[in-house]
Amino acid sequence: MQLPAIRNGFFNAHMCKGFIVQPHWHTNVTEMVFLISGELITSLFDPFTQKLMTYHLKPGQVSILPKGWFG
């Protein structure tokens, strides 16, 4: 579902321990990861500072991957 007011895509994903999403970027939307249970590591490359940022999420935390950034 695409919500034009906030330009963000939403979907549910259920992942098993050890599952890895290949690095990719979204050219048309910002990706938001909201963790419901378990633990998750998200990483993204900041094109302005040329640095890789990595975040360890726990339930209730959110990670934002801005449109056009590689993550």
PDB file of N, H, CA, C and O in Angstrom:
ATOM      1  N   MET A   1       0.845  -1.168   0.000  1.00  0.00           N
ATOM      2  CA  MET A   1       0.000   0.000   0.000  1.00  0.00           C
ATOM      3  C   MET A   1       0.894   1.236   0.000  1.00  0.00           C
ATOM      4  O   MET A   1       1.871   1.292   0.747  1.00  0.00           O
ATOM      5  N   GLN A   2       0.578   2.202  -0.809  1.00  0.00           N
ATOM      6  H   GLN A   2      -0.216   2.157  -1.416  1.00  0.00           H
ATOM      7  CA  GLN A   2       1.320   3.463  -0.877  1.00  0.00           C
ATOM      8  C   GLN A   2       0.436   4.566  -0.308  1.00  0.00           C
ATOM      9  O   GLN A   2      -0.705   4.736  -0.736  1.00  0.00           O
ATOM     10  N   LEU A   3       0.965   5.315   0.658  1.00  0.00           N
ATOM     11  H   LEU A   3       1.892   5.177   1.005  1.00  0.00           H
ATOM     12  CA  LEU A   3       0.224   6.417   1.251  1.00  0.00           C
ATOM     13  C   LEU A   3       0.818   7.727   0.759  1.00  0.00           C
ATOM     14  O   LEU A   3       1.874   8.133   1.244  1.00  0.00           O
ATOM     15  N   PRO A   4       0.173   8.403  -0.192  1.00  0.00           N
ATOM     16  CA  PRO A   4       0.749   9.604  -0.804  1.00  0.00           C
ATOM     17  C   PRO A   4       1.060  10.729   0.172  1.00  0.00           C
ATOM     18  O   PRO A   4       1.980  11.509  -0.076  1.00  0.00           O
ATOM     19  N   ALA A   5       0.321  10.838   1.278  1.00  0.00           N
ATOM     20  H   ALA A   5      -0.426  10.205   1.480  1.00  0.00           H
ATOM     21  CA  ALA A   5       0.542  11.946   2.214  1.00  0.00           C
ATOM     22  C   ALA A   5       1.922  11.880   2.858  1.00  0.00           C
ATOM     23  O   ALA A   5       2.519  12.920   3.138  1.00  0.00           O
ATOM     24  N   ILE A   6       2.434  10.688   3.094  1.00  0.00           N
ATOM     25  H   ILE A   6       1.949   9.843   2.866  1.00  0.00           H
ATOM     26  CA  ILE A   6       3.753  10.572   3.728  1.00  0.00           C
ATOM     27  C   ILE A   6       4.789   9.912   2.824  1.00  0.00           C
ATOM     28  O   ILE A   6       5.951   9.787   3.210  1.00  0.00           O
ATOM     29  N   ARG A   7       4.386   9.492   1.636  1.00  0.00           N
ATOM     30  H   ARG A   7       3.442   9.594   1.323  1.00  0.00           H
ATOM     31  CA  ARG A   7       5.303   8.881   0.665  1.00  0.00           C
ATOM     32  C   ARG A   7       6.123   7.751   1.273  1.00  0.00           C
ATOM     33  O   ARG A   7       7.351   7.748   1.181  1.00  0.00           O
ATOM     34  N   ASN A   8       5.452   6.807   1.886  1.00  0.00           N
ATOM     35  H   ASN A   8       4.455   6.809   1.961  1.00  0.00           H
ATOM     36  CA  ASN A   8       6.120   5.676   2.513  1.00  0.00           C
ATOM     37  C   ASN A   8       5.366   4.405   2.152  1.00  0.00           C
ATOM     38  O   ASN A   8       4.135   4.406   2.115  1.00  0.00           O
ATOM     39  N   GLY A   9       6.083   3.329   1.886  1.00  0.00           N
ATOM     40  H   GLY A   9       7.082   3.328   1.916  1.00  0.00           H
ATOM     41  CA  GLY A   9       5.442   2.053   1.607  1.00  0.00           C
ATOM     42  C   GLY A   9       5.356   1.223   2.875  1.00  0.00           C
ATOM     43  O   GLY A   9       6.238   1.301   3.730  1.00  0.00           O
ATOM     44  N   PHE A  10       4.306   0.434   3.002  1.00  0.00           N
ATOM     45  H   PHE A  10       3.590   0.371   2.307  1.00  0.00           H
ATOM     46  CA  PHE A  10       4.126  -0.414   4.175  1.00  0.00           C
ATOM     47  C   PHE A  10       3.922  -1.857   3.744  1.00  0.00           C
ATOM     48  O   PHE A  10       3.188  -2.125   2.793  1.00  0.00           O
ATOM     49  N   PHE A  11       4.568  -2.790   4.438  1.00  0.00           N
ATOM     50  H   PHE A  11       5.164  -2.572   5.211  1.00  0.00           H
ATOM     51  CA  PHE A  11       4.327  -4.205   4.216  1.00  0.00           C
ATOM     52  C   PHE A  11       4.731  -4.960   5.475  1.00  0.00           C
ATOM     53  O   PHE A  11       5.506  -4.454   6.286  1.00  0.00           O
ATOM     54  N   ASN A  12       4.213  -6.151   5.634  1.00  0.00           N
ATOM     55  H   ASN A  12       3.584  -6.562   4.974  1.00  0.00           H
ATOM     56  CA  ASN A  12       4.577  -7.009   6.763  1.00  0.00           C
ATOM     57  C   ASN A  12       5.638  -7.991   6.302  1.00  0.00           C
ATOM     58  O   ASN A  12       5.560  -8.529   5.198  1.00  0.00           O
ATOM     59  N   ALA A  13       6.626  -8.224   7.147  1.00  0.00           N
ATOM     60  H   ALA A  13       6.689  -7.787   8.044  1.00  0.00           H
ATOM     61  CA  ALA A  13       7.644  -9.221   6.837  1.00  0.00           C
ATOM     62  C   ALA A  13       7.909 -10.037   8.097  1.00  0.00           C
ATOM     63  O   ALA A  13       8.157  -9.488   9.170  1.00  0.00           O
ATOM     64  N   HIS A  14       7.851 -11.333   7.950  1.00  0.00           N
ATOM     65  H   HIS A  14       7.649 -11.780   7.079  1.00  0.00           H
ATOM     66  CA  HIS A  14       8.161 -12.244   9.050  1.00  0.00           C
ATOM     67  C   HIS A  14       9.456 -12.956   8.665  1.00  0.00           C
ATOM     68  O   HIS A  14       9.503 -13.674   7.667  1.00  0.00           O
ATOM     69  N   MET A  15      10.503 -12.751   9.462  1.00  0.00           N
ATOM     70  H   MET A  15      10.464 -12.167  10.273  1.00  0.00           H
ATOM     71  CA  MET A  15      11.806 -13.293   9.112  1.00  0.00           C
ATOM     72  C   MET A  15      12.282 -14.274  10.165  1.00  0.00           C
ATOM     73  O   MET A  15      12.030 -14.109  11.359  1.00  0.00           O
ATOM     74  N   CYS A  16      12.972 -15.291   9.699  1.00  0.00           N
ATOM     75  H   CYS A  16      13.177 -15.425   8.730  1.00  0.00           H
ATOM     76  CA  CYS A  16      13.553 -16.289  10.594  1.00  0.00           C
ATOM     77  C   CYS A  16      14.948 -15.842  11.020  1.00  0.00           C
ATOM     78  O   CYS A  16      15.579 -15.026  10.348  1.00  0.00           O
ATOM     79  N   LYS A  17      15.421 -16.380  12.133  1.00  0.00           N
ATOM     80  H   LYS A  17      14.909 -17.044  12.678  1.00  0.00           H
ATOM     81  CA  LYS A  17      16.766 -16.071  12.611  1.00  0.00           C
ATOM     82  C   LYS A  17      17.780 -16.372  11.506  1.00  0.00           C
ATOM     83  O   LYS A  17      17.729 -17.425  10.872  1.00  0.00           O
ATOM     84  N   GLY A  18      18.690 -15.444  11.288  1.00  0.00           N
ATOM     85  H   GLY A  18      18.733 -14.588  11.803  1.00  0.00           H
ATOM     86  CA  GLY A  18      19.735 -15.608  10.283  1.00  0.00           C
ATOM     87  C   GLY A  18      19.354 -15.117   8.899  1.00  0.00           C
ATOM     88  O   GLY A  18      20.185 -15.152   7.991  1.00  0.00           O
ATOM     89  N   PHE A  19      18.110 -14.657   8.707  1.00  0.00           N
ATOM     90  H   PHE A  19      17.435 -14.629   9.445  1.00  0.00           H
ATOM     91  CA  PHE A  19      17.659 -14.167   7.405  1.00  0.00           C
ATOM     92  C   PHE A  19      18.341 -12.840   7.098  1.00  0.00           C
ATOM     93  O   PHE A  19      18.453 -11.983   7.975  1.00  0.00           O
ATOM     94  N   ILE A  20      18.796 -12.664   5.867  1.00  0.00           N
ATOM     95  H   ILE A  20      18.705 -13.360   5.154  1.00  0.00           H
ATOM     96  CA  ILE A  20      19.471 -11.430   5.458  1.00  0.00           C
ATOM     97  C   ILE A  20      18.775 -10.861   4.219  1.00  0.00           C
ATOM     98  O   ILE A  20      18.548 -11.576   3.243  1.00  0.00           O
ATOM     99  N   VAL A  21      18.441  -9.577   4.268  1.00  0.00           N
ATOM    100  H   VAL A  21      18.625  -8.997   5.061  1.00  0.00           H
ATOM    101  CA  VAL A  21      17.920  -8.875   3.092  1.00  0.00           C
ATOM    102  C   VAL A  21      19.125  -8.278   2.383  1.00  0.00           C
ATOM    103  O   VAL A  21      19.911  -7.553   2.994  1.00  0.00           O
ATOM    104  N   GLN A  22      19.274  -8.575   1.106  1.00  0.00           N
ATOM    105  H   GLN A  22      18.636  -9.164   0.610  1.00  0.00           H
ATOM    106  CA  GLN A  22      20.412  -8.083   0.341  1.00  0.00           C
ATOM    107  C   GLN A  22      20.407  -6.551   0.295  1.00  0.00           C
ATOM    108  O   GLN A  22      19.339  -5.943   0.225  1.00  0.00           O
ATOM    109  N   PRO A  23      21.588  -5.920   0.334  1.00  0.00           N
ATOM    110  CA  PRO A  23      21.663  -4.461   0.227  1.00  0.00           C
ATOM    111  C   PRO A  23      20.955  -3.976  -1.043  1.00  0.00           C
ATOM    112  O   PRO A  23      21.083  -4.580  -2.108  1.00  0.00           O
ATOM    113  N   HIS A  24      20.216  -2.887  -0.912  1.00  0.00           N
ATOM    114  H   HIS A  24      20.111  -2.397  -0.047  1.00  0.00           H
ATOM    115  CA  HIS A  24      19.434  -2.343  -2.021  1.00  0.00           C
ATOM    116  C   HIS A  24      19.069  -0.903  -1.714  1.00  0.00           C
ATOM    117  O   HIS A  24      19.325  -0.425  -0.609  1.00  0.00           O
ATOM    118  N   TRP A  25      18.476  -0.203  -2.670  1.00  0.00           N
ATOM    119  H   TRP A  25      18.268  -0.591  -3.568  1.00  0.00           H
ATOM    120  CA  TRP A  25      17.956   1.128  -2.394  1.00  0.00           C
ATOM    121  C   TRP A  25      16.589   1.280  -3.052  1.00  0.00           C
ATOM    122  O   TRP A  25      16.241   0.582  -4.004  1.00  0.00           O
ATOM    123  N   HIS A  26      15.841   2.214  -2.503  1.00  0.00           N
ATOM    124  H   HIS A  26      16.124   2.781  -1.729  1.00  0.00           H
ATOM    125  CA  HIS A  26      14.527   2.539  -3.031  1.00  0.00           C
ATOM    126  C   HIS A  26      14.613   3.926  -3.641  1.00  0.00           C
ATOM    127  O   HIS A  26      14.914   4.899  -2.950  1.00  0.00           O
ATOM    128  N   THR A  27      14.349   4.014  -4.930  1.00  0.00           N
ATOM    129  H   THR A  27      14.104   3.223  -5.491  1.00  0.00           H
ATOM    130  CA  THR A  27      14.454   5.302  -5.606  1.00  0.00           C
ATOM    131  C   THR A  27      13.199   6.146  -5.463  1.00  0.00           C
ATOM    132  O   THR A  27      13.225   7.343  -5.752  1.00  0.00           O
ATOM    133  N   ASN A  28      12.080   5.534  -5.015  1.00  0.00           N
ATOM    134  H   ASN A  28      12.058   4.562  -4.781  1.00  0.00           H
ATOM    135  CA  ASN A  28      10.820   6.281  -4.992  1.00  0.00           C
ATOM    136  C   ASN A  28      10.157   6.402  -3.625  1.00  0.00           C
ATOM    137  O   ASN A  28       9.190   7.152  -3.492  1.00  0.00           O
ATOM    138  N   VAL A  29      10.638   5.693  -2.602  1.00  0.00           N
ATOM    139  H   VAL A  29      11.424   5.083  -2.710  1.00  0.00           H
ATOM    140  CA  VAL A  29      10.026   5.779  -1.270  1.00  0.00           C
ATOM    141  C   VAL A  29      11.082   5.655  -0.179  1.00  0.00           C
ATOM    142  O   VAL A  29      12.168   5.122  -0.405  1.00  0.00           O
ATOM    143  N   THR A  30      10.748   6.153   0.999  1.00  0.00           N
ATOM    144  H   THR A  30       9.866   6.586   1.182  1.00  0.00           H
ATOM    145  CA  THR A  30      11.547   5.952   2.195  1.00  0.00           C
ATOM    146  C   THR A  30      11.107   4.628   2.819  1.00  0.00           C
ATOM    147  O   THR A  30       9.914   4.332   2.880  1.00  0.00           O
ATOM    148  N   GLU A  31      12.068   3.841   3.280  1.00  0.00           N
ATOM    149  H   GLU A  31      13.037   4.082   3.231  1.00  0.00           H
ATOM    150  CA  GLU A  31      11.740   2.567   3.920  1.00  0.00           C
ATOM    151  C   GLU A  31      11.784   2.748   5.433  1.00  0.00           C
ATOM    152  O   GLU A  31      12.747   3.293   5.973  1.00  0.00           O
ATOM    153  N   MET A  32      10.743   2.289   6.108  1.00  0.00           N
ATOM    154  H   MET A  32       9.961   1.846   5.669  1.00  0.00           H
ATOM    155  CA  MET A  32      10.678   2.370   7.567  1.00  0.00           C
ATOM    156  C   MET A  32      10.554   0.949   8.113  1.00  0.00           C
ATOM    157  O   MET A  32       9.660   0.199   7.721  1.00  0.00           O
ATOM    158  N   VAL A  33      11.451   0.593   9.012  1.00  0.00           N
ATOM    159  H   VAL A  33      12.178   1.202   9.331  1.00  0.00           H
ATOM    160  CA  VAL A  33      11.421  -0.723   9.635  1.00  0.00           C
ATOM    161  C   VAL A  33      10.983  -0.537  11.081  1.00  0.00           C
ATOM    162  O   VAL A  33      11.641   0.172  11.842  1.00  0.00           O
ATOM    163  N   PHE A  34       9.876  -1.168  11.464  1.00  0.00           N
ATOM    164  H   PHE A  34       9.342  -1.743  10.845  1.00  0.00           H
ATOM    165  CA  PHE A  34       9.388  -1.135  12.843  1.00  0.00           C
ATOM    166  C   PHE A  34       9.448  -2.558  13.356  1.00  0.00           C
ATOM    167  O   PHE A  34       8.797  -3.447  12.808  1.00  0.00           O
ATOM    168  N   LEU A  35      10.225  -2.780  14.405  1.00  0.00           N
ATOM    169  H   LEU A  35      10.754  -2.057  14.850  1.00  0.00           H
ATOM    170  CA  LEU A  35      10.421  -4.130  14.926  1.00  0.00           C
ATOM    171  C   LEU A  35       9.389  -4.452  16.002  1.00  0.00           C
ATOM    172  O   LEU A  35       9.245  -3.718  16.980  1.00  0.00           O
ATOM    173  N   ILE A  36       8.678  -5.553  15.809  1.00  0.00           N
ATOM    174  H   ILE A  36       8.795  -6.149  15.015  1.00  0.00           H
ATOM    175  CA  ILE A  36       7.648  -5.971  16.765  1.00  0.00           C
ATOM    176  C   ILE A  36       8.213  -6.940  17.798  1.00  0.00           C
ATOM    177  O   ILE A  36       7.917  -6.818  18.987  1.00  0.00           O
ATOM    178  N   SER A  37       9.018  -7.895  17.360  1.00  0.00           N
ATOM    179  H   SER A  37       9.259  -7.994  16.394  1.00  0.00           H
ATOM    180  CA  SER A  37       9.616  -8.847  18.308  1.00  0.00           C
ATOM    181  C   SER A  37      10.974  -9.301  17.795  1.00  0.00           C
ATOM    182  O   SER A  37      11.275  -9.186  16.607  1.00  0.00           O
ATOM    183  N   GLY A  38      11.780  -9.812  18.699  1.00  0.00           N
ATOM    184  H   GLY A  38      11.535  -9.905  19.664  1.00  0.00           H
ATOM    185  CA  GLY A  38      13.115 -10.277  18.343  1.00  0.00           C
ATOM    186  C   GLY A  38      14.123  -9.148  18.322  1.00  0.00           C
ATOM    187  O   GLY A  38      13.949  -8.130  18.991  1.00  0.00           O
ATOM    188  N   GLU A  39      15.179  -9.338  17.549  1.00  0.00           N
ATOM    189  H   GLU A  39      15.320 -10.166  17.006  1.00  0.00           H
ATOM    190  CA  GLU A  39      16.229  -8.333  17.385  1.00  0.00           C
ATOM    191  C   GLU A  39      16.583  -8.263  15.911  1.00  0.00           C
ATOM    192  O   GLU A  39      16.428  -9.238  15.176  1.00  0.00           O
ATOM    193  N   LEU A  40      17.064  -7.093  15.483  1.00  0.00           N
ATOM    194  H   LEU A  40      17.190  -6.301  16.080  1.00  0.00           H
ATOM    195  CA  LEU A  40      17.358  -6.881  14.068  1.00  0.00           C
ATOM    196  C   LEU A  40      18.484  -5.868  13.934  1.00  0.00           C
ATOM    197  O   LEU A  40      18.566  -4.912  14.705  1.00  0.00           O
ATOM    198  N   ILE A  41      19.339  -6.081  12.963  1.00  0.00           N
ATOM    199  H   ILE A  41      19.273  -6.858  12.337  1.00  0.00           H
ATOM    200  CA  ILE A  41      20.392  -5.115  12.649  1.00  0.00           C
ATOM    201  C   ILE A  41      20.075  -4.518  11.284  1.00  0.00           C
ATOM    202  O   ILE A  41      19.867  -5.251  10.317  1.00  0.00           O
ATOM    203  N   THR A  42      20.036  -3.185  11.203  1.00  0.00           N
ATOM    204  H   THR A  42      20.205  -2.590  11.989  1.00  0.00           H
ATOM    205  CA  THR A  42      19.864  -2.500   9.919  1.00  0.00           C
ATOM    206  C   THR A  42      21.103  -1.648   9.664  1.00  0.00           C
ATOM    207  O   THR A  42      21.687  -1.084  10.589  1.00  0.00           O
ATOM    208  N   SER A  43      21.483  -1.566   8.422  1.00  0.00           N
ATOM    209  H   SER A  43      21.009  -2.024   7.671  1.00  0.00           H
ATOM    210  CA  SER A  43      22.629  -0.739   8.034  1.00  0.00           C
ATOM    211  C   SER A  43      22.261   0.074   6.809  1.00  0.00           C
ATOM    212  O   SER A  43      21.501  -0.383   5.955  1.00  0.00           O
ATOM    213  N   LEU A  44      22.804   1.288   6.724  1.00  0.00           N
ATOM    214  H   LEU A  44      23.422   1.659   7.418  1.00  0.00           H
ATOM    215  CA  LEU A  44      22.614   2.104   5.541  1.00  0.00           C
ATOM    216  C   LEU A  44      23.838   2.970   5.316  1.00  0.00           C
ATOM    217  O   LEU A  44      24.566   3.308   6.250  1.00  0.00           O
ATOM    218  N   PHE A  45      24.049   3.321   4.055  1.00  0.00           N
ATOM    219  H   PHE A  45      23.458   3.046   3.297  1.00  0.00           H
ATOM    220  CA  PHE A  45      25.187   4.128   3.655  1.00  0.00           C
ATOM    221  C   PHE A  45      24.727   5.561   3.471  1.00  0.00           C
ATOM    222  O   PHE A  45      23.836   5.831   2.666  1.00  0.00           O
ATOM    223  N   ASP A  46      25.336   6.491   4.221  1.00  0.00           N
ATOM    224  H   ASP A  46      26.059   6.271   4.875  1.00  0.00           H
ATOM    225  CA  ASP A  46      25.010   7.918   4.126  1.00  0.00           C
ATOM    226  C   ASP A  46      25.778   8.514   2.943  1.00  0.00           C
ATOM    227  O   ASP A  46      27.005   8.602   2.990  1.00  0.00           O
ATOM    228  N   PRO A  47      25.073   8.922   1.887  1.00  0.00           N
ATOM    229  CA  PRO A  47      25.770   9.444   0.706  1.00  0.00           C
ATOM    230  C   PRO A  47      26.454  10.789   0.936  1.00  0.00           C
ATOM    231  O   PRO A  47      27.319  11.178   0.151  1.00  0.00           O
ATOM    232  N   PHE A  48      26.083  11.506   1.998  1.00  0.00           N
ATOM    233  H   PHE A  48      25.380  11.190   2.635  1.00  0.00           H
ATOM    234  CA  PHE A  48      26.671  12.819   2.262  1.00  0.00           C
ATOM    235  C   PHE A  48      27.974  12.713   3.047  1.00  0.00           C
ATOM    236  O   PHE A  48      28.924  13.446   2.771  1.00  0.00           O
ATOM    237  N   THR A  49      28.028  11.799   4.032  1.00  0.00           N
ATOM    238  H   THR A  49      27.257  11.204   4.257  1.00  0.00           H
ATOM    239  CA  THR A  49      29.240  11.638   4.836  1.00  0.00           C
ATOM    240  C   THR A  49      30.106  10.480   4.358  1.00  0.00           C
ATOM    241  O   THR A  49      31.240  10.320   4.810  1.00  0.00           O
ATOM    242  N   GLN A  50      29.568   9.666   3.436  1.00  0.00           N
ATOM    243  H   GLN A  50      28.647   9.796   3.068  1.00  0.00           H
ATOM    244  CA  GLN A  50      30.267   8.483   2.923  1.00  0.00           C
ATOM    245  C   GLN A  50      30.550   7.464   4.028  1.00  0.00           C
ATOM    246  O   GLN A  50      31.558   6.760   3.982  1.00  0.00           O
ATOM    247  N   LYS A  51      29.655   7.386   5.026  1.00  0.00           N
ATOM    248  H   LYS A  51      28.836   7.958   5.064  1.00  0.00           H
ATOM    249  CA  LYS A  51      29.843   6.454   6.146  1.00  0.00           C
ATOM    250  C   LYS A  51      28.709   5.442   6.201  1.00  0.00           C
ATOM    251  O   LYS A  51      27.568   5.735   5.844  1.00  0.00           O
ATOM    252  N   LEU A  52      29.054   4.243   6.658  1.00  0.00           N
ATOM    253  H   LEU A  52      29.981   4.005   6.948  1.00  0.00           H
ATOM    254  CA  LEU A  52      28.073   3.189   6.882  1.00  0.00           C
ATOM    255  C   LEU A  52      27.565   3.318   8.318  1.00  0.00           C
ATOM    256  O   LEU A  52      28.354   3.371   9.261  1.00  0.00           O
ATOM    257  N   MET A  53      26.254   3.369   8.471  1.00  0.00           N
ATOM    258  H   MET A  53      25.613   3.326   7.705  1.00  0.00           H
ATOM    259  CA  MET A  53      25.642   3.471   9.801  1.00  0.00           C
ATOM    260  C   MET A  53      24.904   2.167  10.080  1.00  0.00           C
ATOM    261  O   MET A  53      24.152   1.686   9.232  1.00  0.00           O
ATOM    262  N   THR A  54      25.111   1.598  11.253  1.00  0.00           N
ATOM    263  H   THR A  54      25.722   1.988  11.942  1.00  0.00           H
ATOM    264  CA  THR A  54      24.488   0.332  11.623  1.00  0.00           C
ATOM    265  C   THR A  54      23.746   0.502  12.941  1.00  0.00           C
ATOM    266  O   THR A  54      24.259   1.098  13.888  1.00  0.00           O
ATOM    267  N   TYR A  55      22.518  -0.037  12.983  1.00  0.00           N
ATOM    268  H   TYR A  55      22.102  -0.521  12.214  1.00  0.00           H
ATOM    269  CA  TYR A  55      21.669   0.090  14.166  1.00  0.00           C
ATOM    270  C   TYR A  55      21.162  -1.284  14.600  1.00  0.00           C
ATOM    271  O   TYR A  55      20.708  -2.073  13.771  1.00  0.00           O
ATOM    272  N   HIS A  56      21.240  -1.562  15.884  1.00  0.00           N
ATOM    273  H   HIS A  56      21.609  -0.921  16.557  1.00  0.00           H
ATOM    274  CA  HIS A  56      20.734  -2.798  16.476  1.00  0.00           C
ATOM    275  C   HIS A  56      19.368  -2.483  17.079  1.00  0.00           C
ATOM    276  O   HIS A  56      19.278  -1.784  18.089  1.00  0.00           O
ATOM    277  N   LEU A  57      18.306  -2.997  16.461  1.00  0.00           N
ATOM    278  H   LEU A  57      18.379  -3.565  15.641  1.00  0.00           H
ATOM    279  CA  LEU A  57      16.945  -2.696  16.909  1.00  0.00           C
ATOM    280  C   LEU A  57      16.414  -3.753  17.859  1.00  0.00           C
ATOM    281  O   LEU A  57      16.717  -4.940  17.741  1.00  0.00           O
ATOM    282  N   LYS A  58      15.616  -3.285  18.799  1.00  0.00           N
ATOM    283  H   LYS A  58      15.370  -2.321  18.894  1.00  0.00           H
ATOM    284  CA  LYS A  58      14.879  -4.153  19.722  1.00  0.00           C
ATOM    285  C   LYS A  58      13.401  -3.831  19.559  1.00  0.00           C
ATOM    286  O   LYS A  58      13.062  -2.810  18.961  1.00  0.00           O
ATOM    287  N   PRO A  59      12.507  -4.680  20.077  1.00  0.00           N
ATOM    288  CA  PRO A  59      11.072  -4.452  19.888  1.00  0.00           C
ATOM    289  C   PRO A  59      10.645  -3.021  20.233  1.00  0.00           C
ATOM    290  O   PRO A  59      11.034  -2.462  21.259  1.00  0.00           O
ATOM    291  N   GLY A  60       9.827  -2.448  19.334  1.00  0.00           N
ATOM    292  H   GLY A  60       9.511  -2.901  18.501  1.00  0.00           H
ATOM    293  CA  GLY A  60       9.322  -1.092  19.523  1.00  0.00           C
ATOM    294  C   GLY A  60      10.196  -0.019  18.896  1.00  0.00           C
ATOM    295  O   GLY A  60       9.804   1.147  18.858  1.00  0.00           O
ATOM    296  N   GLN A  61      11.370  -0.388  18.403  1.00  0.00           N
ATOM    297  H   GLN A  61      11.688  -1.336  18.433  1.00  0.00           H
ATOM    298  CA  GLN A  61      12.252   0.603  17.791  1.00  0.00           C
ATOM    299  C   GLN A  61      12.050   0.654  16.277  1.00  0.00           C
ATOM    300  O   GLN A  61      11.554  -0.291  15.663  1.00  0.00           O
ATOM    301  N   VAL A  62      12.448   1.781  15.698  1.00  0.00           N
ATOM    302  H   VAL A  62      12.851   2.549  16.197  1.00  0.00           H
ATOM    303  CA  VAL A  62      12.237   2.046  14.273  1.00  0.00           C
ATOM    304  C   VAL A  62      13.561   2.428  13.622  1.00  0.00           C
ATOM    305  O   VAL A  62      14.396   3.093  14.235  1.00  0.00           O
ATOM    306  N   SER A  63      13.742   2.005  12.387  1.00  0.00           N
ATOM    307  H   SER A  63      13.064   1.465  11.889  1.00  0.00           H
ATOM    308  CA  SER A  63      14.881   2.419  11.577  1.00  0.00           C
ATOM    309  C   SER A  63      14.324   3.017  10.286  1.00  0.00           C
ATOM    310  O   SER A  63      13.442   2.431   9.658  1.00  0.00           O
ATOM    311  N   ILE A  64      14.833   4.170   9.894  1.00  0.00           N
ATOM    312  H   ILE A  64      15.550   4.646  10.404  1.00  0.00           H
ATOM    313  CA  ILE A  64      14.388   4.850   8.683  1.00  0.00           C
ATOM    314  C   ILE A  64      15.517   4.815   7.656  1.00  0.00           C
ATOM    315  O   ILE A  64      16.646   5.206   7.952  1.00  0.00           O
ATOM    316  N   LEU A  65      15.207   4.345   6.454  1.00  0.00           N
ATOM    317  H   LEU A  65      14.290   4.027   6.213  1.00  0.00           H
ATOM    318  CA  LEU A  65      16.159   4.347   5.356  1.00  0.00           C
ATOM    319  C   LEU A  65      15.632   5.347   4.323  1.00  0.00           C
ATOM    320  O   LEU A  65      14.703   5.034   3.579  1.00  0.00           O
ATOM    321  N   PRO A  66      16.216   6.541   4.271  1.00  0.00           N
ATOM    322  CA  PRO A  66      15.692   7.611   3.400  1.00  0.00           C
ATOM    323  C   PRO A  66      15.687   7.223   1.913  1.00  0.00           C
ATOM    324  O   PRO A  66      16.535   6.463   1.444  1.00  0.00           O
ATOM    325  N   LYS A  67      14.722   7.762   1.207  1.00  0.00           N
ATOM    326  H   LYS A  67      14.033   8.379   1.588  1.00  0.00           H
ATOM    327  CA  LYS A  67      14.622   7.548  -0.240  1.00  0.00           C
ATOM    328  C   LYS A  67      15.943   7.892  -0.908  1.00  0.00           C
ATOM    329  O   LYS A  67      16.514   8.953  -0.657  1.00  0.00           O
ATOM    330  N   GLY A  68      16.426   6.993  -1.757  1.00  0.00           N
ATOM    331  H   GLY A  68      15.962   6.131  -1.960  1.00  0.00           H
ATOM    332  CA  GLY A  68      17.657   7.223  -2.488  1.00  0.00           C
ATOM    333  C   GLY A  68      18.924   6.785  -1.779  1.00  0.00           C
ATOM    334  O   GLY A  68      19.991   6.778  -2.393  1.00  0.00           O
ATOM    335  N   TRP A  69      18.844   6.418  -0.500  1.00  0.00           N
ATOM    336  H   TRP A  69      17.978   6.425  -0.001  1.00  0.00           H
ATOM    337  CA  TRP A  69      20.012   5.935   0.227  1.00  0.00           C
ATOM    338  C   TRP A  69      20.144   4.440   0.026  1.00  0.00           C
ATOM    339  O   TRP A  69      19.148   3.750  -0.195  1.00  0.00           O
ATOM    340  N   PHE A  70      21.358   3.935   0.101  1.00  0.00           N
ATOM    341  H   PHE A  70      22.167   4.495   0.281  1.00  0.00           H
ATOM    342  CA  PHE A  70      21.645   2.512  -0.067  1.00  0.00           C
ATOM    343  C   PHE A  70      21.629   1.836   1.302  1.00  0.00           C
ATOM    344  O   PHE A  70      22.329   2.273   2.216  1.00  0.00           O
ATOM    345  N   GLY A  71      20.845   0.786   1.446  1.00  0.00           N
ATOM    346  H   GLY A  71      20.277   0.431   0.704  1.00  0.00           H
ATOM    347  CA  GLY A  71      20.768   0.103   2.737  1.00  0.00           C
ATOM    348  C   GLY A  71      20.519  -1.365   2.611  1.00  0.00           C
ATOM    349  O   GLY A  71      20.430  -2.065   3.619  1.00  0.00           O
TER     350      GLY A  71
END
